[in-house]
Amino acid sequence: MPANALEEVEPLRFTPEVEARTEPVYQRVKDVIPALEWPLFAPEIDAILRLKRDRNAIVLAHNYQTPEIFHGVADIVGDSLALARRAAETDAEVIVQAGVHFMAETSKLVNPEKTVLIPDLEAGCSLASSITGADVRLLREAYPGVPIVTYVNTSAEVKAESDICCTSGNAVRVVESLGVPRVICLPDQYLANYVAGRTKVEIIGWRGRCEVHERFSADDIRQIREGIDGLVVVAHPECPPEVIDVADFAGSTAQMTDYVKTQRPPKVLLLTECSMSDNIAAEAPGVEFLRPCGLCPHMKRISLPKIRRALETLQPEVTVEPAIAGRARAAVERMLAVA
């Protein structure tokens, strides 16, 4: 049976001692996690906190992780850029990536000597699956001399075939840093369109899409706006362009978070993954978040029991072939230098 199979994880008991040790954590999440559910999470959180100390480990959690992970056991949280940057700075010997596989690969690229774990090997990404290293090589042949900017939401193999990486938060800055008239921007079709509308550089895109963000439509948003005074719509650049056109603000997950925390609109429609609303709500009391939102089935494969199991067994470990790792690392490091 695979090491990341949930069936192997024995349930833990909620005792008065566990309740006392996890009380500070509960105070951070009590507005988004019902008291009735806390006894399910607290024993796992208590065990993970102990294992992190024993293993000299940290947990990196993306903004799309559920609140019990994001606020309960994570040491570093944020969007892909923040996680990549902070991962490169850690002194921990073990890194647990509470995210998807390409994020764990990126953590391994910038920490080649450390043990990097992904709690579930099946935590993939529809966008990362939309392009291969072979596709990138064919694009180089079709557009000789044109630099290739690759979104971090890609495999290490794809990063290795690229000149530089980017995130949704720094894509425009990365493109313009190259000082050329034309750039290939991979693989997200909508992010490429977003960048093209904000720079004079000609953008050549790809056909990849995020299965979460492509679900939103402009008509849905217009209907939701009706009868809701003061509603502020905040969208991710991976949304279709017509959605961004009707939104009040568009930006990366970090930029969306900062916008809500600083502007504090009374009612927000956050057009991204559902758990992000819960995570911001825990830090921005008084802001009402409306649905719909989109669930990422890949992010939701990560759970507290799987994180605990990964720390207990130091499996599943993420590795990158040396022939790929060096070139992929260079593309990520170029991005970090620009960011």
Backbone torsions as a table, in degrees:
resi	resn	phi	psi	omega
1	MET	NA	137.3	-178.0
2	PRO	-59.3	149.7	-177.4
3	ALA	-65.9	-21.0	-178.0
4	ASN	-98.1	14.3	179.7
5	ALA	-72.9	130.1	-176.2
6	LEU	-64.3	-27.1	-177.8
7	GLU	-61.9	-23.1	-177.6
8	GLU	-80.1	-12.2	-174.3
9	VAL	-88.5	116.1	-179.7
10	GLU	-75.9	137.8	177.9
11	PRO	-67.1	150.3	180.0
12	LEU	-108.8	158.7	-177.1
13	ARG	-96.0	144.6	175.4
14	PHE	-92.9	106.7	-177.2
15	THR	-112.8	166.3	175.6
16	PRO	-57.5	-34.8	179.3
17	GLU	-67.1	-42.8	177.2
18	VAL	-63.2	-43.0	179.9
19	GLU	-59.2	-43.1	-179.2
20	ALA	-66.7	-43.2	-177.6
21	ARG	-67.7	-30.4	-176.4
22	THR	-98.3	2.8	-179.2
23	GLU	-56.7	-42.6	178.2
24	PRO	-60.4	-35.0	178.0
25	VAL	-67.9	-44.0	-178.3
26	TYR	-60.9	-35.0	179.4
27	GLN	-62.5	-26.4	178.5
28	ARG	-78.0	-26.1	-172.0
29	VAL	-117.3	4.6	-172.5
30	LYS	-62.2	-23.1	179.9
31	ASP	-81.8	-12.6	-178.4
32	VAL	-122.4	-12.3	176.2
33	ILE	-117.9	116.4	-179.9
34	PRO	-59.7	145.8	179.8
35	ALA	-57.1	-32.4	180.0
36	LEU	-63.0	-28.8	-177.5
37	GLU	-88.6	-19.6	-172.9
38	TRP	-58.3	-39.4	178.5
39	PRO	-59.6	-20.6	176.7
40	LEU	-77.5	-33.7	-174.6
41	PHE	-91.5	-37.3	-171.4
42	ALA	-56.6	-45.0	179.7
43	PRO	-61.6	-37.9	178.6
44	GLU	-67.2	-43.8	179.2
45	ILE	-61.5	-43.7	179.3
46	ASP	-59.8	-43.9	179.8
47	ALA	-67.0	-40.9	-178.9
48	ILE	-66.1	-41.7	178.6
49	LEU	-60.4	-39.4	177.5
50	ARG	-67.7	-44.8	-179.3
51	LEU	-63.2	-36.1	178.0
52	LYS	-61.7	-41.6	177.9
53	ARG	-65.4	-43.8	-178.1
54	ASP	-66.0	-35.6	-174.6
55	ARG	-94.8	-2.2	-169.9
56	ASN	50.5	55.7	-173.4
57	ALA	-118.7	156.8	171.7
58	ILE	-130.0	158.1	176.2
59	VAL	-114.1	125.5	173.7
60	LEU	-99.5	125.2	-177.2
61	ALA	-124.3	126.8	175.6
62	HIS	-73.5	158.6	-179.1
63	ASN	-58.2	-19.0	-177.3
64	TYR	-88.8	0.8	177.7
65	GLN	-75.8	154.5	-177.7
66	THR	-69.0	156.1	-173.4
67	PRO	-57.3	-35.9	-178.8
68	GLU	-65.6	-25.4	174.1
69	ILE	-87.0	-50.8	-174.6
70	PHE	-59.9	-47.7	-178.4
71	HIS	-98.1	-15.9	-173.0
72	GLY	-91.3	-40.9	-174.0
73	VAL	-130.7	-8.6	-175.4
74	ALA	-75.0	141.2	174.5
75	ASP	-97.6	-32.5	178.7
76	ILE	-130.9	128.5	179.7
77	VAL	-128.6	159.3	176.4
78	GLY	148.8	-167.0	177.8
79	ASP	-85.6	-175.5	-174.9
80	SER	-60.9	-38.9	-179.5
81	LEU	-66.6	-46.6	-179.5
82	ALA	-61.3	-42.0	-179.5
83	LEU	-66.2	-41.1	179.5
84	ALA	-64.3	-43.1	-178.7
85	ARG	-66.4	-47.4	-177.1
86	ARG	-71.0	-32.3	177.7
87	ALA	-61.5	-34.6	-179.2
88	ALA	-70.7	-14.1	-175.5
89	GLU	-102.4	-9.1	-170.6
90	THR	-74.4	147.3	174.6
91	ASP	-98.9	-1.3	-179.2
92	ALA	-64.7	150.8	178.6
93	GLU	-85.6	-24.8	-177.2
94	VAL	-127.4	134.1	177.2
95	ILE	-119.8	124.2	174.3
96	VAL	-104.4	120.6	-178.2
97	GLN	-93.5	105.5	173.6
98	ALA	-88.8	82.9	-176.5
99	GLY	-171.3	-143.4	179.8
100	VAL	-114.4	173.7	-166.8
101	HIS	-61.6	-40.8	-177.8
102	PHE	-63.7	-29.8	177.6
103	MET	-68.0	-40.8	177.5
104	ALA	-64.4	-39.5	176.1
105	GLU	-60.8	-42.3	179.5
106	THR	-63.2	-41.1	176.6
107	SER	-61.4	-38.3	178.1
108	LYS	-67.9	-37.7	-179.5
109	LEU	-60.3	-41.6	-177.3
110	VAL	-90.9	-2.7	175.8
111	ASN	-135.3	62.0	-172.3
112	PRO	-61.5	-24.4	-177.3
113	GLU	-92.8	-4.9	-176.6
114	LYS	-98.5	161.6	174.8
115	THR	-87.0	121.5	179.3
116	VAL	-114.3	127.2	-177.3
117	LEU	-116.0	145.3	170.5
118	ILE	-120.2	120.4	-173.9
119	PRO	-61.0	-22.8	178.4
120	ASP	-143.2	117.4	-177.9
121	LEU	-65.4	-19.2	-179.4
122	GLU	-85.1	1.0	178.7
123	ALA	-77.0	88.7	-176.8
124	GLY	-102.5	-150.4	-178.0
125	CYS	-161.8	126.4	-179.4
126	SER	-63.3	-35.3	-179.9
127	LEU	-69.2	-44.6	178.5
128	ALA	-62.5	-31.3	-179.2
129	SER	-77.8	-6.8	-174.7
130	SER	-82.2	-5.9	-177.4
131	ILE	-148.8	149.5	179.4
132	THR	-123.1	168.7	175.5
133	GLY	-60.3	-36.3	178.6
134	ALA	-63.4	-38.0	177.2
135	ASP	-60.8	-42.5	-178.8
136	VAL	-65.4	-39.6	179.1
137	ARG	-63.8	-37.9	177.1
138	LEU	-66.0	-36.5	177.4
139	LEU	-65.5	-37.2	177.4
140	ARG	-62.4	-38.5	178.4
141	GLU	-67.7	-38.2	-178.4
142	ALA	-73.4	-30.1	-177.9
143	TYR	-129.1	69.5	-176.4
144	PRO	-60.2	133.6	177.0
145	GLY	85.0	-7.1	-179.6
146	VAL	-87.6	124.0	-179.0
147	PRO	-63.2	149.2	-179.7
148	ILE	-114.0	118.7	176.5
149	VAL	-104.3	122.8	-175.9
150	THR	-115.9	129.4	175.1
151	TYR	-59.1	144.4	179.1
152	VAL	-64.8	-16.5	177.7
153	ASN	-76.8	56.3	-178.7
154	THR	-145.7	164.3	178.9
155	SER	-73.0	163.3	176.5
156	ALA	-61.2	-34.1	178.9
157	GLU	-60.6	-42.4	179.3
158	VAL	-70.3	-42.2	177.6
159	LYS	-57.9	-38.1	-177.7
160	ALA	-64.1	-26.3	-179.4
161	GLU	-90.6	3.0	-174.2
162	SER	-104.2	166.2	176.6
163	ASP	-89.3	-36.9	-177.3
164	ILE	-158.9	150.6	176.3
165	CYS	-98.3	169.1	175.1
166	CYS	-151.6	168.5	169.3
167	THR	-121.1	175.2	178.1
168	SER	-65.5	-25.6	-178.9
169	GLY	-79.0	-27.7	-176.9
170	ASN	-121.2	12.8	-173.7
171	ALA	-59.1	-45.2	-179.5
172	VAL	-63.2	-44.3	-179.3
173	ARG	-63.3	-40.9	178.9
174	VAL	-64.9	-45.7	-179.8
175	VAL	-59.3	-46.2	-176.9
176	GLU	-73.6	-21.6	179.4
177	SER	-67.8	-19.3	-177.2
178	LEU	-77.5	-19.8	175.8
179	GLY	64.5	34.9	-179.4
180	VAL	-125.2	160.0	-177.0
181	PRO	-79.9	-18.0	-174.6
182	ARG	-143.1	138.1	-176.6
183	VAL	-140.2	142.7	171.6
184	ILE	-90.8	126.3	-176.6
185	CYS	-119.6	113.9	-171.8
186	LEU	-122.4	159.5	-14.9
187	PRO	-102.3	-1.6	-171.8
188	ASP	-77.8	117.5	-178.8
189	GLN	-60.3	-42.4	-175.4
190	TYR	-76.9	-35.7	175.5
191	LEU	-64.6	-40.2	177.3
192	ALA	-60.4	-41.9	178.2
193	ASN	-64.2	-40.6	178.4
194	TYR	-61.1	-45.8	179.8
195	VAL	-64.9	-42.4	-178.2
196	ALA	-59.4	-33.0	-179.9
197	GLY	-78.6	-3.4	-175.8
198	ARG	-126.5	14.4	176.9
199	THR	-149.8	158.1	175.8
200	LYS	-86.5	-7.0	178.2
201	VAL	-71.1	134.5	176.2
202	GLU	-71.1	129.5	-176.8
203	ILE	-109.9	125.0	172.9
204	ILE	-102.2	119.5	-173.6
205	GLY	-102.9	-172.6	179.5
206	TRP	-130.9	179.1	-173.6
207	ARG	-103.8	11.8	-179.3
208	GLY	-71.8	149.5	177.6
209	ARG	-144.6	153.7	174.1
210	CYS	-87.9	127.4	-176.4
211	GLU	-67.3	-19.1	176.4
212	VAL	-80.7	-52.6	-172.1
213	HIS	-76.8	-24.2	-179.1
214	GLU	-74.8	-9.4	-179.2
215	ARG	-73.3	-25.4	-176.2
216	PHE	-72.8	145.8	177.7
217	SER	-131.5	153.7	179.3
218	ALA	-64.4	-37.7	-180.0
219	ASP	-62.6	-40.6	178.5
220	ASP	-60.2	-42.1	-177.5
221	ILE	-68.3	-40.0	178.2
222	ARG	-61.9	-41.3	179.2
223	GLN	-65.1	-39.9	179.8
224	ILE	-66.2	-37.8	-179.3
225	ARG	-62.1	-31.5	-177.0
226	GLU	-62.0	126.0	177.5
227	GLY	81.7	2.0	178.7
228	ILE	-118.5	96.4	-179.8
229	ASP	-70.3	139.3	174.8
230	GLY	76.4	10.6	179.5
231	LEU	-70.4	130.2	177.5
232	VAL	-108.8	126.4	-178.6
233	VAL	-103.3	124.4	-178.2
234	VAL	-120.5	124.5	-172.6
235	ALA	-121.5	154.2	174.9
236	HIS	-92.3	145.1	179.7
237	PRO	-60.9	-13.6	175.7
238	GLU	-79.1	-3.7	175.4
239	CYS	-75.6	157.5	176.6
240	PRO	-58.0	149.6	-175.9
241	PRO	-58.6	-34.9	178.9
242	GLU	-67.2	-25.8	175.6
243	VAL	-72.3	-44.5	178.6
244	ILE	-62.6	-34.1	-179.8
245	ASP	-62.9	-34.0	-178.1
246	VAL	-95.7	-1.4	178.3
247	ALA	-81.8	159.4	176.9
248	ASP	-86.5	-24.4	-179.5
249	PHE	-154.1	143.3	176.1
250	ALA	-133.4	138.6	179.2
251	GLY	-177.5	175.2	178.7
252	SER	-64.1	172.2	-179.9
253	THR	-60.7	-37.8	177.3
254	ALA	-66.5	-42.5	-180.0
255	GLN	-67.4	-36.8	176.5
256	MET	-63.2	-43.8	179.6
257	THR	-61.7	-47.8	-179.8
258	ASP	-61.2	-39.0	-179.4
259	TYR	-61.9	-47.9	-178.2
260	VAL	-65.7	-41.8	-177.4
261	LYS	-68.1	-35.1	-177.2
262	THR	-86.5	-40.1	-177.8
263	GLN	-82.4	-28.9	178.6
264	ARG	48.1	53.6	175.5
265	PRO	-64.3	145.3	-176.9
266	PRO	-66.1	-33.0	-179.7
267	LYS	-135.0	130.3	-175.5
268	VAL	-130.2	136.8	168.7
269	LEU	-109.6	109.1	-175.1
270	LEU	-98.5	112.1	-174.6
271	LEU	-91.8	80.8	179.3
272	THR	-165.0	-157.9	-178.1
273	GLU	-70.6	141.5	-171.6
274	CYS	-57.3	-42.8	-173.6
275	SER	-64.1	-22.7	179.6
276	MET	-63.6	-37.0	176.7
277	SER	-61.6	-43.8	179.5
278	ASP	-63.0	-40.4	-177.8
279	ASN	-68.6	-38.7	177.1
280	ILE	-71.2	-38.8	-179.0
281	ALA	-58.7	-34.0	179.9
282	ALA	-65.7	-23.4	-178.1
283	GLU	-109.5	-4.1	-178.4
284	ALA	-133.1	66.2	179.5
285	PRO	-60.3	142.2	-179.0
286	GLY	99.6	-17.0	176.2
287	VAL	-91.0	124.5	-179.9
288	GLU	-94.2	126.5	-180.0
289	PHE	-103.9	125.1	178.5
290	LEU	-94.4	148.7	169.0
291	ARG	-93.4	158.3	24.1
292	PRO	-87.8	162.1	169.3
293	CYS	-142.5	-179.7	-178.4
294	GLY	-119.7	134.9	175.6
295	LEU	-89.2	130.2	174.3
296	CYS	-91.4	112.3	-177.7
297	PRO	-65.0	-23.9	-179.0
298	HIS	-76.7	-46.7	176.9
299	MET	-59.6	-36.0	-175.1
300	LYS	-76.2	-1.9	173.2
301	ARG	-75.3	-17.8	179.2
302	ILE	-85.5	131.8	-178.6
303	SER	-141.5	165.6	176.9
304	LEU	-59.5	-46.7	178.7
305	PRO	-59.4	-35.4	179.8
306	LYS	-72.2	-35.4	175.3
307	ILE	-64.1	-44.4	177.8
308	ARG	-59.1	-45.7	-178.7
309	ARG	-63.2	-39.0	178.4
310	ALA	-61.9	-40.6	179.5
311	LEU	-71.4	-32.7	178.5
312	GLU	-69.2	-40.3	-172.7
313	THR	-103.7	-12.3	-172.3
314	LEU	55.8	38.2	177.7
315	GLN	-143.8	155.5	-7.2
316	PRO	-74.7	134.3	179.5
317	GLU	-91.6	141.2	179.5
318	VAL	-99.6	127.2	177.2
319	THR	-127.4	157.6	177.5
320	VAL	-131.0	130.8	-179.2
321	GLU	-56.2	134.7	-178.1
322	PRO	-53.9	-37.7	-178.8
323	ALA	-63.7	-27.9	178.8
324	ILE	-91.9	-38.7	-170.6
325	ALA	-58.9	-44.2	-177.0
326	GLY	-60.4	-46.1	-178.7
327	ARG	-71.6	-39.4	178.6
328	ALA	-65.6	-40.0	179.2
329	ARG	-61.9	-39.2	179.8
330	ALA	-62.1	-40.0	179.3
331	ALA	-65.7	-39.1	178.3
332	VAL	-69.3	-42.5	-178.6
333	GLU	-65.6	-35.1	175.0
334	ARG	-62.3	-40.0	177.2
335	MET	-62.8	-46.6	-178.1
336	LEU	-63.5	-31.4	177.6
337	ALA	-67.3	-36.0	178.2
338	VAL	-74.9	-42.8	-176.7
339	ALA	-65.4	NA	NA
